[in-house]
Amino acid sequence: MAPSASLIVLSAVAALVGIAVYLPMQRTKTLLEGPALVENFGMEKCQRVSGPSFCDDVRIQRNLNLGFLACDPSLPYRNFAASVFDESKMKENGALWVYDMTKPGSPAEKLTIKNFDGPFHPSGITFAPVSADGTPARVVIMVVNHVPLEIPRVEVLYYYPARKSLVYKKTISSEYFIAANKIAATESEMVHPNDDTPSFFLTNDHGYNITDWKRDYEEKYNLPASSMVYYNARADKAQEVGWRFQMPQALVSADDSESVWISQAKAGTLDLYKSHMLSEEHQQEEVISADTRRRLKITWPGMMNEDTLNTKSVNVGVDYDPIAKSLVALSHAKYNNYLQVAKEKLADKDAKPSVQSGFVVSKAVMYPVRVGETRPKPQKDMVFDPEERPRRYRLQYFVEPRISHDGSEFGSPSAVAVLGGKDGAADRVLVSSHYESGFLDCSF
Ligand SMILES: *[C@@H]1O[C@H](CO)[C@@H](O)[C@H](O)[C@H]1NC(C)=O
């Protein structure tokens, strides 16, 4: 008997669904494995700086010309990015380290936090915006703190550059910080007037925390399950404002006050999100302000994806210098090797890994591209004048590798920070690592 028409249609649908599921999984598998051979170039542009080990984030405070690193000797026992953990071994506390960028190569210095004695396992760092061009007397630093077996929280600290001292101010908690990793302060006027805490964005690296059984599936199938959260400092309230991210590992402010760049490690993309007013009904809320205790109307960001750079690499870091307009990304050369290193370090944090986990630093450069071309190519020699040909060309980012390294000298990258060179001068880039001692200071 001939198969019925409906059976044929059903098999065709089943085959299509199968392909639709298989292809993205295969693509992610290739992405995480990386190339067979990792190229080596550009390492001569870097010098290694000593000081901290096991760092999860590096940021540059550009007014002060200081690099700040969040580092934790307990990181090998609980690495959120690699999903390895044995919290019983977490004995030592982490710290913030400061690097004077006016003295290239001078060792970074460890900072102690005055008036703070709780457990401290720092991840993402951000600074409140500083209005003056000169040297601020005090900088508000916010850092994500992963206390074992608790929901991560955000510590608000004051840094006084003249005394090189760091002082604890307060702690911000929210049920939405479930797997918080990175944080980006905004320029919103919603600043707490009593202590200058700015409003901020924050990413969760996973949709489920490490004690939730669903996390195994999230890891195994690389599910896009994580979220972005916004904290309004005057309302003292957080809300989810972005969903379905595939392991975001970096978050920084972009050009507009409520816009951010996010690196999605397992999607192989860098994504630009901007806030829009999409629905007053859903975005506006009347709250009692945390400072004056009066009624206050607040607006939650309505985040829309404005640009996606498909880098086809496992991006762990991104940074943007709005003055120099420098956009820099950091990615793993072979992500699966990094996972192997993480497993071996969990067993013995001083062990020499059996595989190498390299990295690539790239710069995103804008080129004019002809509108309507399906596979646009940069036209490097053309001088772009948007006034003259507004409709025929648009500017598009192209991500170009500047340093590629197989991990033999430095590997297991965790974050990147850029101090953009003005008027064509070289960019200064700091690269931190989860498992190397020290970090890199590069110019290109
Ligand atoms: C992790 O998630 C589970 C289930 O969602 C919850 O019961 C638990 O309290 C959470 N633990 C932490 C430390 O956030």
The ligand as a MOL file (V3000), in Angstrom:
LIG
                    3D

  0  0  0     0  0            999 V3000
M  V30 BEGIN CTAB
M  V30 COUNTS 14 14 0 0 0
M  V30 BEGIN ATOM
M  V30 1 C 19.0020 28.1440 43.2870 0
M  V30 2 O 17.8130 27.7800 42.6340 0
M  V30 3 C 16.9780 26.9150 43.3680 0
M  V30 4 C 15.8280 26.4930 42.4690 0
M  V30 5 O 15.4280 27.5070 41.5830 0
M  V30 6 C 16.5290 27.6160 44.6400 0
M  V30 7 O 15.6990 26.7750 45.4070 0
M  V30 8 C 17.7650 28.0020 45.4470 0
M  V30 9 O 17.3950 28.7390 46.5670 0
M  V30 10 C 18.7220 28.8210 44.6080 0
M  V30 11 N 19.9630 28.9810 45.3680 0
M  V30 12 C 20.7080 30.0680 45.3120 0
M  V30 13 C 21.9410 30.0550 46.1030 0
M  V30 14 O 20.4280 31.0390 44.6450 0
M  V30 END ATOM
M  V30 BEGIN BOND
M  V30 1 1 1 2
M  V30 2 1 1 10
M  V30 3 1 2 3
M  V30 4 1 3 4
M  V30 5 1 3 6
M  V30 6 1 4 5
M  V30 7 1 6 7
M  V30 8 1 6 8
M  V30 9 1 8 9
M  V30 10 1 8 10
M  V30 11 1 10 11
M  V30 12 1 11 12
M  V30 13 1 12 13
M  V30 14 2 12 14
M  V30 END BOND
M  V30 END CTAB
M  END
